[in-house]
Amino acid sequence: MNAFGKSLPDSLTITHIATTPYRLPMVGALQWGKHSVLSEARHVLVSVHLSDGSSGMAEAPPRPTIYGETVESITAIIARELAPRLCGQPVAQAFRKLQEIKNNQTAKGALDMAVHSALAQHFGQSLRTYLGTTMDRIRVSYILGIGERESVLAEAQRVFEQGVRVLKVKVGRDWQSDLALIDELRSLFGEQMWLYADANETLSPEEATTILRHAREHGLRYCEEPLPVELIRERAAL
């Protein structure tokens, strides 16, 4: 056994790694956090090829304000550091080789996923079967960004009619307004829609407990990233 779950022969090696930056315009701009706005997805496709002809692909989503990575940094770290360490090496050593480079988690995560995808093809399995998933169905979640109340509610109604039953509500710029919006969403959909929030690290330790208690009382199931990522002890306490 190894980090990729199954015994692999040393003869199975990584032969080629490629990155393909691309842009995908969005239907509408997504606002989150204190000031962030996303109007298009500028991501990187990462492909990994193995010596038996198998290949896998994964996506690296740069979020400079969260992970500190960009399209340029992802393509550069893979081309200059990660690919040279992995190519020509046994797949079984890939995970250990990735750890030689610090940080750059999005780039390394995409390579990890692409290797898993290639190994699934190597074993003649779907990725789902290879990973050993236990669920046949999952709820589709939709991100509801910060915006004007009427347009946000209309967007929620539109995706509800398309079958979405889980909303991730972006919050954090004005919690009084955020809680009022959550109340309206709860009134509009009742228990048919699961609601949870994503604060994108906008809360302080001093206010987080009180605000999240109120949020739970307003029907939120949980809150993603309430505190800044560097506040490790405070996150653990919360």
N, C-alpha and C positions, 0 to 999 in steps of 0.2 A: 504493500500500500504506500501511497505518497500523497502529497498535497492535493492531487487531482483525483483521488478516490480509488483508483485501480492500479494494479501492478502493470508497469509499462516497460517494454524492452528498451535497452539503451540505444538500439538501432533506430528507434523511432525518434527522429530529430526535427527541430524547427528549421525550415529551409529559407523562408522568406517572410518578411513583415512589411506591410505597406500602410500608409495613411492617406486618406482622401478627405480633405476639408470640403464642406458643402454648406449651403445656406438654404433655409426653408422658410419662406415668408409665412407669417401667421395671419389668421383671419382678423384678429384684433390684438392690440398691444396689451401685454400682461404687466400690471403694476404690482409690486410687492415691496416689503421692507419699508425703510424710511424714505428712500428716493428711487429705488431701482425700477426700470422699465425695460421690457423685452418685446421688441416688435418683430423679430425674426430669430429663428434658431440657427446659429452658426456653430455647427458641431463637426466632429471628426469621425469618419468611419475607419476602423482599424481592422485589418485582415491579417490572419496568420495562416501560413501554409506548412504542411508537414511532409516528411520524406516519402510517405506512402501515397501522396496525392490528396489527402484530406485537407480541408480548409475550413476556417471559421471566421466569423465577422462579429464585431461589436461596435457600440457607439460610445464616444467620449464626449460628454456635454460640458463645455467650459462654462464656469460661473466665476468670473474673477472676484466678485465681491464676497463669495462664499468659500470657494476652494483656492482662490489665488492663481488659477490656471486660465490660459487663453488658448485659442486655436494655434497660435504661433508657438507657445511654450510646449503644448502637447506634441505637435509634429516634430519640434526640435529635440525634445528629450527622448522621444522614441527613436528618431533617426540617428542621433549622435551617441546615445548612451544605452538605451534599453535593447534596441534591435541588435547592435553589435554583441551584447552580452548573451542574447538568446539564440541567435541564428548559428546553426551548426552544433548546438547543444542538445542533449537528450531532453525530450519534453518533461520527463520526470524531474529534471533539475530546474524547470522554468520558474516555479514559485520561489525557490531559494534565490535564483538569480535576480528576480524582480526586487527582492529586499535589499540588494546591494545599493540601490538608489533610494535616497530618503525623499519623503514627501511625494509630490507629483501623483497623488492618489487617483485622480481621474484617468490619467494616462495608464498607470499600472493596472487599474481596475478594468479598463477596456481590453488590455492585453490578456488579463486573467480570463475574462469572459470569452474572448475570441479563442483562446486555447481550449477552454471547455467545449465550445461549439465545434472546434475541429476534432476533438477527441470523441465527441458524440458521433460525428460522421465516420471516424476511424472504426468505431465499434458497431457501425450500422444501426445506430439508434437515433431517435429524436432527442433533442436536447433535454426535453422534459423527462423522458425515460432515463436518460443517462444521469441526470441530477437526482432522480428518485423522488420526484414531487408526489405529494399525497392528496392533492385536491384536483378535482376535475373541472371546477368552475370557480371563478373569483369575481368579485364585484368590481366594476369599472369605476375608477375615481376620476373626477374632473376638477381642474384647478379653476377656482373662481377668483379672479384678481380684484384688486382695489379699484374702485371707480364710482361713478354717479349711481345713487341708489336705484333709480328706475332701470338703468341699463344693466346693472348687475342682476337685479331680480328677473328681468326679461331674459337674460342669458341663462340663468338657472332654470327658468321655465322651459326654454328651448331644449336644453340638454336633458331635462327630465323627460320630455316628450320623445326624445331619441333613445331613452332606455337607461340613462345614467341614474344610479341610486346612491352614489356617494359623492359628496362635495368637499373638496379641500378649500376652505375659505381663507384667503390671504388677509391678514390682520396686522395691526401694530402701529398704524399712524394716528389713530384716534379710537381708543378702546370703547368710549361711550357710544360712538357711532357704530363700531364693530358689533357690539352686543345688541344694539337695536336692529342691525341687519340680520343677525343670527335669529333674533326673535321673529322677524318677518319671514325668514326662510322656514323656520319651524312651523309658523302659522300656515304658510303656503303649502307645505308638503307633509306636515305631520310626521309620523313615524315611517313614512314610505322612503324618506331620504335620510341617510346617515350624514351627519355633519361633523367635521373636525377642522381645526384651525392650523394655520402655519404662520407663526409670528416672525420667522426669519431673524431671530436673535435680537428683537427690538425691545424686549423687556429688561428691566433691571432686577437684581436679586431682591431689592427692597419692596418692589411692587408686585412681583410675579405671583407669589402665593395668593394674595387677595384677588388679583385679576383672574387667575385661573380657577379659583373657587367660584367666582361669579360666572365665569364662562361655562363651567360644568353645570351650574344651576340653570343656565340658559339652554342646555341641551347639547353641548359639545361632548363628543366622546373622548377626545384627547387633543393636545396641542403639540405641534411639531416645532422644534427649535425655539423655545421661549427665551432662552438666555444665550448670550454670545458664546461661541464655541470654546474660547480660551478660558472661560470660567468653569473649569472642570469640577472643582469641589462644590461650587454653588449649584451646578447642574445635578450633581449626585444628591445633594441635600434636598433639592426641589423634588 
